[in-house]
Amino acid sequence: MYYQTLLTLEKKYDKKIIEKYDSWLYNIPSRISDRISIAKATNELDIEFSMAKSILEDSVSLDILERRYAIKCPECNHVIKIVSIEDLYNEINDINNCDACEFENLEITDEDIQILYKKKKIESDIIDSNNIKKNLSYTDTDSLRGFFEDKILNPNDIFYRPTEEQKNDMIKLFEKIGQKENNTTALGNQLRDFTEYVLRIVKVFESANVRTETNEIDCLVKNKLRIGIPYFLNELGSLIIVECKNEKSSPGNTYYHKIQGILNIFKSKSGIIVAIKDPTKPALKVANANYLMNGTIIVAINYEELRNVVYENLNFLDLLENKIIMLKTNATTYLGDNKVFEKK
């Protein structure tokens, strides 16, 4: 065996398939080692598409392969560029035309992005069979949308991926919250500065403190999502109003009515309240009533939840998405599956 870690898959697949896969994978020329497709694996191994997909995904878990993303022309299916997940969204925004069919003003959707695989190394130092996905049912698709539907990939991981430098900056800004300042304005800016920074990490957001003729908005967020996918950010509209409440008191129904008023002025569909404490129960009832009456989304994120984003690597968009689900269902407990929210 060239890839010793593949031995951990023998209980899941026939031994002959594993041996054939091991030999085929090892002998793939380096010039095309980043263009391993599910269809090619299906043909080479003479197995079902879903099994080939499963084996390749298990190889990602074993650190033998990494996913690559082929951006294809929606008109002629030509592969325009193959990129990493970190560069995917930016590259989609930069592509305007196809160099093969010369079609211009391309609108790339998640169905135009094919999942490929790239060889990483010959074997891992540690065999960890716990990393292998068990008994998953995959559909016969290699598009990004198919990987979303199979829950192999999370759209939130594409749009929110802080670098190590950004993580360190988040920690510095978060640790300033609550520190003594010379005046109340500087004290209030601590939470706003942190919030604005986190929002800017989201690749489809632009965020800034804005003054208008009538009031000041802590963070006005432009939602610039340009990829056609069934995704919760599409529900939020192009403008998101974010208000930061640095006081120790909980946001009440009066505060929620204020946010609703601001949304009405700007014809915005959604608002986010970032506060030290959870909102009051009457405030949550106001938010749910507004959602049921006019579809307005107002959700609140508290200090401890932000702490999990900073120190527990909770995806900020996972947090935001689950808050929206809680609003829609009138739930009183967090609905996400992230372990940092489990009771200890």
NUMI-738947 format. One record per residue (C-alpha): residue number from 1; residue in one letter; x, y, z. Coordinates in nm, 2 decimals. Example, Ala and Ser with C-alpha at 12.3 -4.5 7.8 and 13.67 -1.06 7.14 Angstrom:
BEGIN
1 | A | 1.23 | -0.45 | 0.78;
2 | S | 1.37 | -0.11 | 0.71;
END
This chain:
BEGIN
1 | M | 0.00 | 0.00 | 0.00;
2 | Y | 0.13 | 0.34 | -0.09;
3 | Y | -0.12 | 0.52 | 0.14;
4 | Q | -0.11 | 0.32 | 0.46;
5 | T | -0.40 | 0.52 | 0.62;
6 | L | -0.63 | 0.37 | 0.36;
7 | L | -0.61 | 0.05 | 0.55;
8 | T | -0.86 | 0.21 | 0.80;
9 | L | -1.12 | 0.20 | 0.52;
10 | E | -1.12 | -0.18 | 0.48;
11 | K | -1.42 | -0.23 | 0.70;
12 | K | -1.62 | 0.02 | 0.49;
13 | Y | -1.52 | -0.09 | 0.14;
14 | D | -1.40 | -0.41 | -0.03;
15 | K | -1.03 | -0.47 | 0.01;
16 | K | -0.98 | -0.50 | -0.37;
17 | I | -1.14 | -0.16 | -0.43;
18 | I | -0.91 | 0.00 | -0.17;
19 | E | -0.60 | -0.16 | -0.33;
20 | K | -0.71 | -0.05 | -0.68;
21 | Y | -0.78 | 0.30 | -0.55;
22 | D | -0.45 | 0.32 | -0.37;
23 | S | -0.25 | 0.22 | -0.68;
24 | W | -0.45 | 0.46 | -0.91;
25 | L | -0.42 | 0.75 | -0.67;
26 | Y | -0.05 | 0.71 | -0.63;
27 | N | 0.01 | 0.70 | -1.01;
28 | I | -0.18 | 1.01 | -1.10;
29 | P | 0.07 | 1.24 | -1.27;
30 | S | 0.16 | 1.55 | -1.07;
31 | R | 0.05 | 1.78 | -1.35;
32 | I | -0.31 | 1.67 | -1.30;
33 | S | -0.29 | 1.59 | -0.93;
34 | D | -0.53 | 1.88 | -0.85;
35 | R | -0.79 | 1.77 | -1.10;
36 | I | -0.91 | 1.44 | -0.95;
37 | S | -1.28 | 1.42 | -1.01;
38 | I | -1.55 | 1.19 | -0.88;
39 | A | -1.65 | 1.09 | -1.23;
40 | K | -1.29 | 0.99 | -1.31;
41 | A | -1.27 | 0.78 | -0.99;
42 | T | -1.60 | 0.62 | -1.08;
43 | N | -1.46 | 0.50 | -1.42;
44 | E | -1.11 | 0.40 | -1.30;
45 | L | -1.24 | 0.20 | -1.01;
46 | D | -1.55 | 0.07 | -1.19;
47 | I | -1.78 | 0.15 | -0.89;
48 | E | -2.09 | 0.36 | -0.83;
49 | F | -2.06 | 0.74 | -0.84;
50 | S | -2.18 | 0.77 | -0.48;
51 | M | -1.92 | 0.52 | -0.36;
52 | A | -1.64 | 0.70 | -0.55;
53 | K | -1.76 | 1.03 | -0.39;
54 | S | -1.76 | 0.86 | -0.04;
55 | I | -1.40 | 0.72 | -0.09;
56 | L | -1.27 | 1.06 | -0.20;
57 | E | -1.44 | 1.23 | 0.09;
58 | D | -1.29 | 0.97 | 0.33;
59 | S | -0.95 | 1.05 | 0.18;
60 | V | -1.01 | 1.42 | 0.27;
61 | S | -1.08 | 1.31 | 0.63;
62 | L | -0.76 | 1.11 | 0.62;
63 | D | -0.55 | 1.41 | 0.50;
64 | I | -0.46 | 1.24 | 0.18;
65 | L | -0.66 | 1.47 | -0.04;
66 | E | -0.79 | 1.83 | -0.02;
67 | R | -1.09 | 1.97 | -0.20;
68 | R | -1.05 | 2.21 | -0.49;
69 | Y | -1.32 | 2.41 | -0.66;
70 | A | -1.34 | 2.43 | -1.04;
71 | I | -1.53 | 2.74 | -1.16;
72 | K | -1.70 | 2.66 | -1.49;
73 | C | -1.86 | 2.87 | -1.75;
74 | P | -2.24 | 2.84 | -1.73;
75 | E | -2.26 | 2.87 | -2.11;
76 | C | -2.00 | 2.62 | -2.24;
77 | N | -1.90 | 2.43 | -1.92;
78 | H | -1.53 | 2.53 | -1.97;
79 | V | -1.33 | 2.52 | -1.65;
80 | I | -1.22 | 2.89 | -1.61;
81 | K | -1.02 | 2.85 | -1.29;
82 | I | -0.95 | 2.59 | -1.01;
83 | V | -0.91 | 2.75 | -0.67;
84 | S | -0.90 | 2.68 | -0.30;
85 | I | -1.20 | 2.74 | -0.07;
86 | E | -1.03 | 3.05 | 0.07;
87 | D | -1.01 | 3.21 | -0.27;
88 | L | -1.34 | 3.08 | -0.41;
89 | Y | -1.57 | 3.37 | -0.35;
90 | N | -1.32 | 3.64 | -0.45;
91 | E | -1.24 | 3.46 | -0.77;
92 | I | -1.61 | 3.43 | -0.86;
93 | N | -1.64 | 3.81 | -0.82;
94 | D | -1.34 | 3.86 | -1.05;
95 | I | -1.46 | 3.64 | -1.33;
96 | N | -1.65 | 3.84 | -1.59;
97 | N | -1.61 | 3.64 | -1.91;
98 | C | -1.52 | 3.30 | -2.04;
99 | D | -1.19 | 3.28 | -2.24;
100 | A | -1.33 | 2.97 | -2.43;
101 | C | -1.67 | 3.09 | -2.56;
102 | E | -1.60 | 3.46 | -2.49;
103 | F | -1.94 | 3.49 | -2.32;
104 | E | -1.95 | 3.81 | -2.10;
105 | N | -2.12 | 3.91 | -1.78;
106 | L | -2.12 | 3.56 | -1.64;
107 | E | -2.35 | 3.48 | -1.35;
108 | I | -2.18 | 3.20 | -1.16;
109 | T | -2.41 | 2.98 | -0.93;
110 | D | -2.33 | 2.70 | -0.70;
111 | E | -2.42 | 2.46 | -0.98;
112 | D | -2.14 | 2.60 | -1.19;
113 | I | -1.88 | 2.50 | -0.94;
114 | Q | -1.74 | 2.15 | -0.96;
115 | I | -1.57 | 1.98 | -0.66;
116 | L | -1.23 | 1.83 | -0.75;
117 | Y | -0.96 | 1.69 | -0.53;
118 | K | -0.59 | 1.74 | -0.50;
119 | K | -0.33 | 1.50 | -0.36;
120 | K | -0.16 | 1.63 | -0.04;
121 | K | 0.09 | 1.37 | 0.07;
122 | I | 0.17 | 1.00 | 0.05;
123 | E | 0.06 | 0.91 | 0.40;
124 | S | -0.03 | 1.06 | 0.74;
125 | D | 0.18 | 1.00 | 1.05;
126 | I | -0.13 | 0.91 | 1.26;
127 | I | -0.41 | 0.69 | 1.16;
128 | D | -0.73 | 0.81 | 1.31;
129 | S | -1.03 | 0.61 | 1.20;
130 | N | -1.26 | 0.84 | 1.40;
131 | N | -1.22 | 1.10 | 1.13;
132 | I | -1.39 | 0.89 | 0.87;
133 | K | -1.75 | 0.97 | 0.79;
134 | K | -1.97 | 0.67 | 0.85;
135 | N | -2.28 | 0.55 | 0.67;
136 | L | -2.33 | 0.87 | 0.47;
137 | S | -2.57 | 0.88 | 0.18;
138 | Y | -2.44 | 1.09 | -0.11;
139 | T | -2.63 | 1.20 | -0.41;
140 | D | -2.49 | 1.16 | -0.76;
141 | T | -2.35 | 1.51 | -0.81;
142 | D | -2.01 | 1.68 | -0.79;
143 | S | -2.14 | 2.04 | -0.79;
144 | L | -2.10 | 2.27 | -0.50;
145 | R | -2.48 | 2.28 | -0.46;
146 | G | -2.48 | 1.90 | -0.43;
147 | F | -2.22 | 1.91 | -0.16;
148 | F | -2.43 | 2.16 | 0.03;
149 | E | -2.74 | 1.94 | 0.00;
150 | D | -2.54 | 1.64 | 0.12;
151 | K | -2.42 | 1.85 | 0.41;
152 | I | -2.06 | 1.77 | 0.32;
153 | L | -1.98 | 2.14 | 0.30;
154 | N | -2.13 | 2.43 | 0.49;
155 | P | -2.19 | 2.75 | 0.29;
156 | N | -2.10 | 2.95 | 0.60;
157 | D | -1.74 | 2.81 | 0.59;
158 | I | -1.69 | 2.97 | 0.25;
159 | F | -1.80 | 3.32 | 0.35;
160 | Y | -1.65 | 3.33 | 0.70;
161 | R | -1.29 | 3.20 | 0.72;
162 | P | -1.08 | 3.42 | 0.95;
163 | T | -0.70 | 3.40 | 0.90;
164 | E | -0.47 | 3.36 | 1.19;
165 | E | -0.40 | 3.73 | 1.18;
166 | Q | -0.77 | 3.81 | 1.18;
167 | K | -0.82 | 3.58 | 1.48;
168 | N | -0.55 | 3.75 | 1.67;
169 | D | -0.70 | 4.09 | 1.59;
170 | M | -1.04 | 3.97 | 1.71;
171 | I | -0.89 | 3.86 | 2.04;
172 | K | -0.73 | 4.21 | 2.09;
173 | L | -1.05 | 4.39 | 2.01;
174 | F | -1.27 | 4.15 | 2.22;
175 | E | -1.04 | 4.19 | 2.52;
176 | K | -1.09 | 4.57 | 2.51;
177 | I | -1.46 | 4.54 | 2.57;
178 | G | -1.55 | 4.66 | 2.91;
179 | Q | -1.20 | 4.81 | 2.99;
180 | K | -1.20 | 5.15 | 3.16;
181 | E | -1.21 | 5.45 | 2.92;
182 | N | -1.20 | 5.83 | 2.96;
183 | N | -1.56 | 5.88 | 2.85;
184 | T | -1.88 | 5.69 | 2.77;
185 | T | -1.84 | 5.74 | 2.40;
186 | A | -1.50 | 5.55 | 2.40;
187 | L | -1.65 | 5.29 | 2.62;
188 | G | -1.94 | 5.23 | 2.38;
189 | N | -1.70 | 5.22 | 2.08;
190 | Q | -1.53 | 4.91 | 2.22;
191 | L | -1.82 | 4.67 | 2.13;
192 | R | -1.89 | 4.85 | 1.80;
193 | D | -1.52 | 4.83 | 1.69;
194 | F | -1.52 | 4.46 | 1.76;
195 | T | -1.85 | 4.40 | 1.59;
196 | E | -1.75 | 4.60 | 1.28;
197 | Y | -1.43 | 4.40 | 1.25;
198 | V | -1.60 | 4.06 | 1.27;
199 | L | -1.86 | 4.17 | 1.01;
200 | R | -1.59 | 4.28 | 0.77;
201 | I | -1.44 | 3.93 | 0.79;
202 | V | -1.75 | 3.80 | 0.62;
203 | K | -1.66 | 3.80 | 0.25;
204 | V | -1.99 | 3.92 | 0.13;
205 | F | -2.02 | 4.21 | 0.38;
206 | E | -1.90 | 4.56 | 0.39;
207 | S | -1.94 | 4.73 | 0.72;
208 | A | -1.90 | 5.09 | 0.85;
209 | N | -2.02 | 5.33 | 1.12;
210 | V | -2.26 | 5.57 | 0.95;
211 | R | -2.41 | 5.91 | 1.04;
212 | T | -2.73 | 6.03 | 0.88;
213 | E | -2.94 | 6.34 | 0.91;
214 | T | -3.16 | 6.18 | 1.17;
215 | N | -2.94 | 5.94 | 1.36;
216 | E | -2.62 | 5.73 | 1.38;
217 | I | -2.60 | 5.37 | 1.29;
218 | D | -2.33 | 5.17 | 1.47;
219 | C | -2.27 | 4.94 | 1.17;
220 | L | -2.44 | 4.97 | 0.83;
221 | V | -2.37 | 4.64 | 0.65;
222 | K | -2.39 | 4.61 | 0.27;
223 | N | -2.47 | 4.25 | 0.18;
224 | K | -2.30 | 4.19 | -0.16;
225 | L | -2.37 | 3.82 | -0.20;
226 | R | -2.33 | 3.75 | -0.58;
227 | I | -2.35 | 3.37 | -0.60;
228 | G | -2.68 | 3.21 | -0.67;
229 | I | -2.73 | 2.96 | -0.39;
230 | P | -3.03 | 2.88 | -0.16;
231 | Y | -2.87 | 3.05 | 0.14;
232 | F | -3.00 | 3.24 | 0.44;
233 | L | -2.80 | 3.55 | 0.37;
234 | N | -3.02 | 3.61 | 0.07;
235 | E | -3.31 | 3.66 | 0.31;
236 | L | -3.13 | 3.95 | 0.49;
237 | G | -3.15 | 4.19 | 0.19;
238 | S | -2.88 | 4.43 | 0.06;
239 | L | -2.87 | 4.65 | 0.38;
240 | I | -2.84 | 4.52 | 0.73;
241 | I | -2.87 | 4.75 | 1.03;
242 | V | -2.64 | 4.66 | 1.33;
243 | E | -2.67 | 4.83 | 1.67;
244 | C | -2.44 | 4.76 | 1.96;
245 | K | -2.56 | 4.79 | 2.32;
246 | N | -2.27 | 4.81 | 2.56;
247 | E | -2.48 | 4.87 | 2.87;
248 | K | -2.52 | 4.60 | 3.13;
249 | S | -2.90 | 4.61 | 3.10;
250 | S | -3.08 | 4.38 | 2.87;
251 | P | -3.22 | 4.51 | 2.54;
252 | G | -3.60 | 4.55 | 2.60;
253 | N | -3.90 | 4.59 | 2.38;
254 | T | -3.86 | 4.97 | 2.36;
255 | Y | -3.51 | 4.91 | 2.21;
256 | Y | -3.65 | 4.66 | 1.97;
257 | H | -3.92 | 4.91 | 1.86;
258 | K | -3.64 | 5.16 | 1.80;
259 | I | -3.46 | 4.91 | 1.57;
260 | Q | -3.78 | 4.84 | 1.39;
261 | G | -3.82 | 5.21 | 1.33;
262 | I | -3.47 | 5.24 | 1.18;
263 | L | -3.53 | 4.95 | 0.95;
264 | N | -3.85 | 5.12 | 0.83;
265 | I | -3.66 | 5.44 | 0.75;
266 | F | -3.40 | 5.26 | 0.55;
267 | K | -3.64 | 5.01 | 0.40;
268 | S | -3.42 | 4.74 | 0.54;
269 | K | -3.54 | 4.38 | 0.60;
270 | S | -3.30 | 4.29 | 0.88;
271 | G | -3.13 | 4.41 | 1.19;
272 | I | -2.87 | 4.26 | 1.44;
273 | I | -2.84 | 4.37 | 1.80;
274 | V | -2.51 | 4.30 | 1.96;
275 | A | -2.54 | 4.33 | 2.34;
276 | I | -2.37 | 4.23 | 2.66;
277 | K | -2.68 | 4.04 | 2.78;
278 | D | -2.97 | 3.85 | 2.62;
279 | P | -3.28 | 4.05 | 2.53;
280 | T | -3.59 | 4.04 | 2.76;
281 | K | -3.88 | 3.81 | 2.69;
282 | P | -4.11 | 4.10 | 2.59;
283 | A | -3.84 | 4.21 | 2.34;
284 | L | -3.83 | 3.86 | 2.18;
285 | K | -4.21 | 3.87 | 2.15;
286 | V | -4.18 | 4.20 | 1.97;
287 | A | -3.92 | 4.05 | 1.73;
288 | N | -4.13 | 3.75 | 1.66;
289 | A | -4.45 | 3.96 | 1.61;
290 | N | -4.26 | 4.18 | 1.36;
291 | Y | -4.14 | 3.88 | 1.17;
292 | L | -4.48 | 3.73 | 1.15;
293 | M | -4.65 | 4.06 | 1.04;
294 | N | -4.40 | 4.19 | 0.78;
295 | G | -4.11 | 3.94 | 0.76;
296 | T | -3.86 | 4.17 | 0.94;
297 | I | -3.57 | 3.99 | 1.09;
298 | I | -3.42 | 4.13 | 1.42;
299 | V | -3.19 | 3.90 | 1.61;
300 | A | -2.97 | 3.96 | 1.91;
301 | I | -2.62 | 3.82 | 1.98;
302 | N | -2.47 | 3.84 | 2.33;
303 | Y | -2.13 | 3.87 | 2.48;
304 | E | -2.08 | 3.51 | 2.57;
305 | E | -2.18 | 3.40 | 2.22;
306 | L | -1.92 | 3.64 | 2.08;
307 | R | -1.67 | 3.49 | 2.32;
308 | N | -1.74 | 3.15 | 2.15;
309 | V | -1.67 | 3.31 | 1.81;
310 | V | -1.34 | 3.44 | 1.93;
311 | Y | -1.21 | 3.16 | 2.15;
312 | E | -1.40 | 2.85 | 2.04;
313 | N | -1.38 | 2.90 | 1.66;
314 | L | -1.76 | 2.92 | 1.64;
315 | N | -1.85 | 3.03 | 1.28;
316 | F | -2.01 | 3.37 | 1.32;
317 | L | -2.25 | 3.29 | 1.03;
318 | D | -2.35 | 2.96 | 1.19;
319 | L | -2.44 | 3.17 | 1.50;
320 | L | -2.63 | 3.43 | 1.30;
321 | E | -2.82 | 3.16 | 1.09;
322 | N | -2.93 | 2.98 | 1.40;
323 | K | -3.04 | 3.30 | 1.57;
324 | I | -3.26 | 3.36 | 1.26;
325 | I | -3.41 | 3.01 | 1.29;
326 | M | -3.48 | 3.08 | 1.66;
327 | L | -3.67 | 3.40 | 1.56;
328 | K | -3.88 | 3.22 | 1.30;
329 | T | -3.97 | 2.93 | 1.52;
330 | N | -4.01 | 3.15 | 1.84;
331 | A | -3.76 | 2.91 | 2.01;
332 | T | -3.61 | 3.00 | 2.35;
333 | T | -3.31 | 2.77 | 2.33;
334 | Y | -3.02 | 2.77 | 2.09;
335 | L | -3.09 | 2.54 | 1.79;
336 | G | -2.74 | 2.50 | 1.66;
337 | D | -2.53 | 2.18 | 1.68;
338 | N | -2.21 | 2.35 | 1.78;
339 | K | -2.07 | 2.18 | 2.09;
340 | V | -1.97 | 2.51 | 2.26;
341 | F | -2.34 | 2.56 | 2.34;
342 | E | -2.39 | 2.22 | 2.50;
343 | K | -2.46 | 2.23 | 2.87;
344 | K | -2.18 | 2.10 | 3.08;
END
